[in-house]
Amino acid sequence: MSKEETRNATPTILSIELGEDGIAQCSFQDVEANCAVRNIYVKVINQDKQITLVVYNNVLEAFADCICKYDVSFKMSKLVPGSYQLKVYCAGPGMKYDEKYIAYNGKINIAQNKKTIVTFSTPLILPEN
């Protein structure tokens, strides 16, 4: 990215709102991916007070010559209020990801009926392959 593009970059925001039923309504705002992407998915792994989110897209039949911003909604179930280690990865089609694609690694606190907001330091950008 050029300096101009970086200056105009909007950081991705993750919001998590835990309901009384143990299901959290979640969303990412401003995930960046190739404009030919039709679907963006989030795989949730919730184990031993660690939540891992893998954000990936469908296999592209053809690439567009542009990057678009997407909002992505998803749910997490079987959550209880408390402190969690959160890891967020960007993955290519087929959920292939690597530690170098980690977008966030930190502690969060989730409370019932309260929105938890995580603002990333940079945009979440999905790799094209």
HUWOSUL-V580435 format. One record per residue. N is the residue number from 1. RES is the residue in one small letter. PHI is phi as a letter, one per 40 degrees, with the letter a starting at -180 (* if undefined). Layout:
N/RES/PHI ; N/RES/PHI
//
This chain:
1/m/* ; 2/s/c ; 3/k/d ; 4/e/c ; 5/e/c ; 6/t/c ; 7/r/c ; 8/n/c ; 9/a/c ; 10/t/b ; 11/p/c ; 12/t/c ; 13/i/b ; 14/l/b ; 15/s/b ; 16/i/b ; 17/e/b ; 18/l/c ; 19/g/c ; 20/e/c ; 21/d/c ; 22/g/g ; 23/i/b ; 24/a/b ; 25/q/c ; 26/c/b ; 27/s/a ; 28/f/b ; 29/q/b ; 30/d/g ; 31/v/c ; 32/e/b ; 33/a/a ; 34/n/d ; 35/c/c ; 36/a/c ; 37/v/c ; 38/r/c ; 39/n/b ; 40/i/b ; 41/y/b ; 42/v/b ; 43/k/c ; 44/v/b ; 45/i/b ; 46/n/b ; 47/q/a ; 48/d/f ; 49/k/g ; 50/q/b ; 51/i/b ; 52/t/b ; 53/l/b ; 54/v/b ; 55/v/c ; 56/y/a ; 57/n/b ; 58/n/c ; 59/v/c ; 60/l/c ; 61/e/c ; 62/a/a ; 63/f/c ; 64/a/c ; 65/d/c ; 66/c/a ; 67/i/b ; 68/c/b ; 69/k/b ; 70/y/b ; 71/d/b ; 72/v/b ; 73/s/b ; 74/f/a ; 75/k/b ; 76/m/b ; 77/s/b ; 78/k/g ; 79/l/b ; 80/v/b ; 81/p/d ; 82/g/i ; 83/s/c ; 84/y/b ; 85/q/c ; 86/l/b ; 87/k/b ; 88/v/b ; 89/y/b ; 90/c/c ; 91/a/b ; 92/g/c ; 93/p/d ; 94/g/g ; 95/m/g ; 96/k/c ; 97/y/a ; 98/d/a ; 99/e/d ; 100/k/c ; 101/y/c ; 102/i/c ; 103/a/b ; 104/y/a ; 105/n/a ; 106/g/a ; 107/k/c ; 108/i/b ; 109/n/b ; 110/i/b ; 111/a/b ; 112/q/c ; 113/n/f ; 114/k/b ; 115/k/c ; 116/t/c ; 117/i/b ; 118/v/b ; 119/t/b ; 120/f/c ; 121/s/c ; 122/t/a ; 123/p/c ; 124/l/c ; 125/i/b ; 126/l/c ; 127/p/c ; 128/e/c ; 129/n/a
//
